[in-house]
Amino acid sequence: MSATSRRRSALAAAAVAAALAVTAAACGPAEDESGAQAGPSATAPDGEGRPGIDGLRLPEELPAALKDFDPEKWKNGEWRDWDKDDWLREARDFVNPIIEGLWDPERMKDAEENDRRVDSDVDGGGTGGGNGGEGDEGVTDPDPAPRKARPVATPYRENAPAVGKVFMDTPKGPMVCSGTVVEDPRSPGKSNLVATAGHCVHAGSAGGWFRNVVFVPAYNDSALRVSELEQASPTDVAPHGVFWATWAQTTEHWISNGSETGGLGASQDFAVLRVEAEDKSGKSLEETVGTAVPVDFGKPSVASLSSVRAYGYPAAPPFDGLTMHTCTDRPGRLTLSESESTMYRIGCTMTGGSSGGGWFAGEGSGERTLVSVTSIGTIDHTWLAGPRLGEEAEGVLEGVSEKFAGED
């Protein structure tokens, strides 16, 4: 079945779902799924690691499921063997050896989005009026009016330099999400950290870590069309190159509760990648793209946020995943259930593939801070919701930063 046919089939299936069903604006199909967890309570191992493929650092002790790990076999496709009994779920088990050339322009172009739905009505956590006031927790504001996603001006490396596309392999095939270069408190000016959604790197309660996770800043920098991409050079597609995740961490809440078919875990659907350039240029990600965005873990109230701007690469129709889009709106509140904390919600027509994309607050592009990432959205693509980043999300970034302190 062609990629176009698969997209049409997915869209048709979505059309028969409940009108208020929620879909994770996530990634896209992949070929494997593995598991692991991370969060403030899931600390990284103390070992300094050991050389792996081409000197890539791997854990000091490989997970038991990879006791027969062979770098060459892995490079030749062993990573496709997704035995559910061998899913890697622990934080210390994340393994993502570099396979040079795996994510070529054609493979990137063909990766798809992956819809995830919630069976229950979204009006489950209380009611509230307006966009603000005291006591955000447990409140759901009226549905926001849809805001049309607009294309980001090109070149992306100048107009949205911190934004890029996340690619990964899952049991369903190659998938896509979005991500943002964020500041590393222990490596000012030389950050190698990327913020995205937890479900972009880990399957949640039923699975584990995905594989071959990479970040491509300013993907398709000039917004080339499909026909043009077929003739494009690698630098047109990935102007800064491909950055492989040498470490990934997400929240304990997502690991324990995240669901492929529901909104469970969405309120803590946050992850951080630590990356290295595939071409081993030696420059940090921040130095390469020229910026990194600070993250606000103070869970600012909706009353204090006059507007936020969400970025991403929507891949489900009517989008094709090739170009960056953005929506701007004043956020409201959404509470999915008693087990989930209250999220931010904005009107936005971005679709699957925009998951993990950053939500920026602030006046100027140079003064903006990251306050959330896209987690879920409706089947009819009228709004998006993202977690309010608090202590658990901060613990994720701090854990990754501390693990690699002094190495950049």
N, C-alpha and C positions, 0 to 999 in steps of 0.2 A: 504494500500500500504506500502511495506517495505521501510526502510530508503534508501536501495540501489536503489530500483525502483524510489523513489522520486528523488534521485540524478541523475539517468540516464535520467529521464524525464526533469529535469531542464537543464541538459547538452544538450539534443537534442533540446530543445527550444532555447537555446543560440546559437546553431549552425546556425539557420536560420536568426539570427539578422545581422545587417550590420557589415561588417568586422571591421570597426573602431568604432563601438559602444563602449561606456565605461560602465563598471559595477563596482559598489561599491564593493570593495573586502571584503565586510562587514561580517555580522554575519550569522545567520541561522534562520530558521523559528521559530516562537514562538506561544504563545497561546493568547496573549493579547497585547494591545497597549494603552498607556496612554500618556498624553502630559504635558510638562512643558517647561519652558524656563529658560535660565540663560545666563549671560554675564556680562560685566563690568557695563552695565546700568541696569541689573536685579539684584538688591541688595537683599541680604538675609534678612529675618526678624530679628528684634532685640530681640525677645523673647528668653528666655533660653530653651524653650521647656518643655515638661512634660513627665513623665514616660509612656511607652507603654508596649508592650508585653515584659515580663521578664525584665522590666526596660529600654527597648530601648527608646531613646529620639525620640519623635515625635514633629511636630510643635505645638506651643502653641495653635493655632486654626487650626483645621483640615479644609481642603477645603470643600466648600459647597457640592460638589459632594460626599463627604464622611461623611455627617452630621450624618448618622446612622452607622458609622464605629463601628464594633464589632471585637475586636482582635481575638476571638475564631472563628468567622465565616470566617475571613480573612485567618486564618491558615487552615481552613477546605475547602478552595477553592473559597471563594467569590471573590478573586482577579482575577478570570477568567472572570468575568462579565465586558466586554469591551463595554459599552454603549458609542457610539460616542458623545452623548450629555453631557457625564460626563467626557470626557477626561481631564486630569489634565495638563495644559499647563504653568501655572505660576511657577516661580522659587520657590516661597514660598510653593508651593503645592506638592513638591516631598515627597512621602511617600513610605517607603520600609521596612515594619516590618519584622523582622527575623522570618523565619519559619524553625526551627531546623530540619535538616535531609532532607529538600526538595531536595537539590542538592546532591543526593547520586551518587556514581560512575556510576550506570547504566543510570541515567538521564543525567549526564554530557556526557557520551559516545554517547548518542542518539541525542543530540542537533546538529543542522545542520547550514550550511551557508545560506546566503540569497543574491542572486544576485540582483543588481540594475543597470539599464542601462540608458545611455544617448542617446536620439534619434538623436541628431545633431552630425555633424562631429566635431572632436576634434580640427581641424585646424581653430579656429574661433577668435583667439585673437592676431594675428600679427605673424610676422616671425622673425627669428633671426638666426645667424650663430654661431656654436660652443657652448661650455659650459662656458660662462662667459661674461666678459665685463661689461660696465656700463649700468645702466638702465634695471634691470631685469623685471620691471613691463610691462605687455602688450606684452610679448615676448613668442613665442613658438619655441623651438629648434627642430631639426629633431628627429624622433623617436629613442630612444636608442636601442641598440642591446639587445636581451633577455639575462638575466643572470640567470643561473639555480639555483634555490633555493636548498640550501644544508642543510642536517640535522645538528642540533646543537649537539655537543658532550654531552653525559650524564656523570654524573648527572647534570640536568639543574640547580639545586640549587647551584652548584659550577661554572658552565660555563656561565650561564646567569641568575644570581639570581634575577635581578630586573624584569624579564619578566614573564608573566603569561597569563592566559586565563580568559576572561570575559564571564559570562553566564547571560542571561536575558530571561524573558518570554515576548512575544509579541502576537498580535492577531493571528499570523500564527503558533505559537508553540515555543518551546524552541530554542533559538538562541545562537550563539557563536561569540565572537570577541577576540581580544588580547589587552593586556594592559601592562603598565610599572609603577613600583614604582618610584615616583619622589620626590625630596626634598620639604619639607615644610619650607618656609622662617621663619615661626614663631614657628617652632618646630624642631630645628636642632637635627639630630640624632634620632628623634622619629616620623618620618613622617608616616601618615596614608593616603597619597594621591596617587591616581592612575591616570595616563594620558591614555586616549583612544580617540576614535573618537566620535563625537557628535551623529552620526547615530547609535552608539552602545547602546545609552541610551535613545534617543528621536527620534520620528518618523519625526520630521521636520514640514513643513507647514501644512500637512494634519492630523497630529495626536499629540501625546504628549509623556509623560514619559512611558517607559517600566517598567515592574514590576519584583520583585524578582531578582534584579541585584546583582551579587556577583563577586568577584575576587578570582581566585585560582592561587597563585604564584607557578611556577615550576610544573604546571599540568603534570601528567604522567612523573614524574621525570626520570625514567629509560627507557622511550620510549618503553613501553610494547606494544605488538601487541594486536589486538582485542581479540583473543582467550585467551591471557594471562590476559587481563584486566578483563575478566569474572570471574577469580579466584583471582584477586588482592585484597589486603586489602585497606581500605580507605587511609592509609598513603602512599601506593604506588601511588595512584591517586592524592592525595592532601597532599604532604609531610608537608606542613606548615598549613594545614587546609583551611577552607573556610572563606572568609572575606566579610561581607555584606556591601553594600553601605548604609550608614546612611544619605548621602547627595550626590546629583549629580548636576552638573552645566555645561551647554554648552553655546555656543555663541548665541547672539541675531540673528546673520546672519543665523546660521543654523536653529534656531527655525522659523524664518520668511520665509526662502527661501528653506530649505532643501527638496529634492524631492526623493521619493522612486524609481522613474523611470528615473531620470536624474542626471546630474552633478551639478545642482543648489545647492548652499550652500556648495559645496565641499571645496572651498578655505578657509572656516572658520570651517571646520568639526573637531572640537576639543572639548573635555570634560574632566572634572576632577571629580573623585569620592573621597569621604571621607569614609573610611571603618572602620569596627570593626570586631574583630574575633568572629565567631559564638560560639566558645567554651569559650569566655569571659576570655581568658588567662591573660588579663591585659597588655600584651606586645604590643607595637606598631608594625605596619606592617614592618617598616624599621628595628627595632630591631629583628623581627622574621626572615626576609630573609637575613639580614646582610648588606644591602646597599639601597641606593636611588639615582636616577640619577638627576643631575642638568638640568634645562631646559633653553635653550637659546631663549629668546624672541626678539632677535635683528634682526631677518629675515636676517641671513647672506647671502651674494650674492653667486651665484653658483660658481663664480670665486674663492671664498675663501674656498670652500669645495672640497678638493681633492677627498674625497670619503665619503659615508655614508653607514652604515650597518643597514638594516631593519630586524626586528625580527617579528615572528608571528606564529600562528597555522593554516595554510591553511587547509580548510575542504572540498572544492569542488574537484572533480576528477582532476588530478590523486592522490590527497592527501586524507586523511581520517579524518583530524582534531585532531588526537591523538598525533602527534609529532611536536615539535618546529623546525622551519626552519629559514634560514637567507639568505639574498642576500647582496652583496657589489657592489657598483657602484658609479661612479662620477655622481652627479645629473645634470640634465638639467632643462629647464623651460617649463611650460605648462600653457597656458591661454585658458580657456574653452569658455569664452564669455566676453562681455564688463561689465557685472554685477558681474563677479568674478575676484578677484585679482589673480595674477600669482602664480602657485604652483611649488613645486619641482617634478621632475619625474626621476625615475631610471628604468633600465632594471631589470626585476625580474619575475620569473614564479610562484610566490606564487598566490594562488587563494582565493576565498571567505572564510572568517574565519580569515584571516590575518588582517582584518580591525582593526584599533586602535593600531596595533603593533607599537612600537617605532622605530624611525630612529635615530641612534646614529652617532655623528661626533666626531673625536678625534683619537689619536694614540693608547693609551693603554686602556684596559677595565676599569681601574680605573680612567681614565681621560676623558672618553667619556661623551658627553652631548647630551640631547635630542633636536633635531632640528625640528622634524615633527612626524606625525603619519600617517599610511596608511589610505587613504580615498577611492580612486577609482583605477580601473585597467581595462584592456581590456578583452573582451570576450575570446580572444585567449591566454590570460595569458602571454603577452610579457613584459608588464611594469606596474608599480604602480606609483601613484601620491599622494602627501600629502601636506597639507597646510604649508605655511611659517608662523611661529608663531610670531605674532606681538602684538600690544597693546590689541586687543580684547581677544586674547587667554590668555595673561598675566592677564587681568582683571578677567577671569574665575578662574585661579589658586589663584590669590590674594583674590578673594571673598570667596572661600572655606576656604583658610588658615585663613583669618580674622574671619570668622564666628566661627571657632573652636579654636581660639587662647587661649592658657592657659589651655586647657582641657586635653591635652595629657601628 
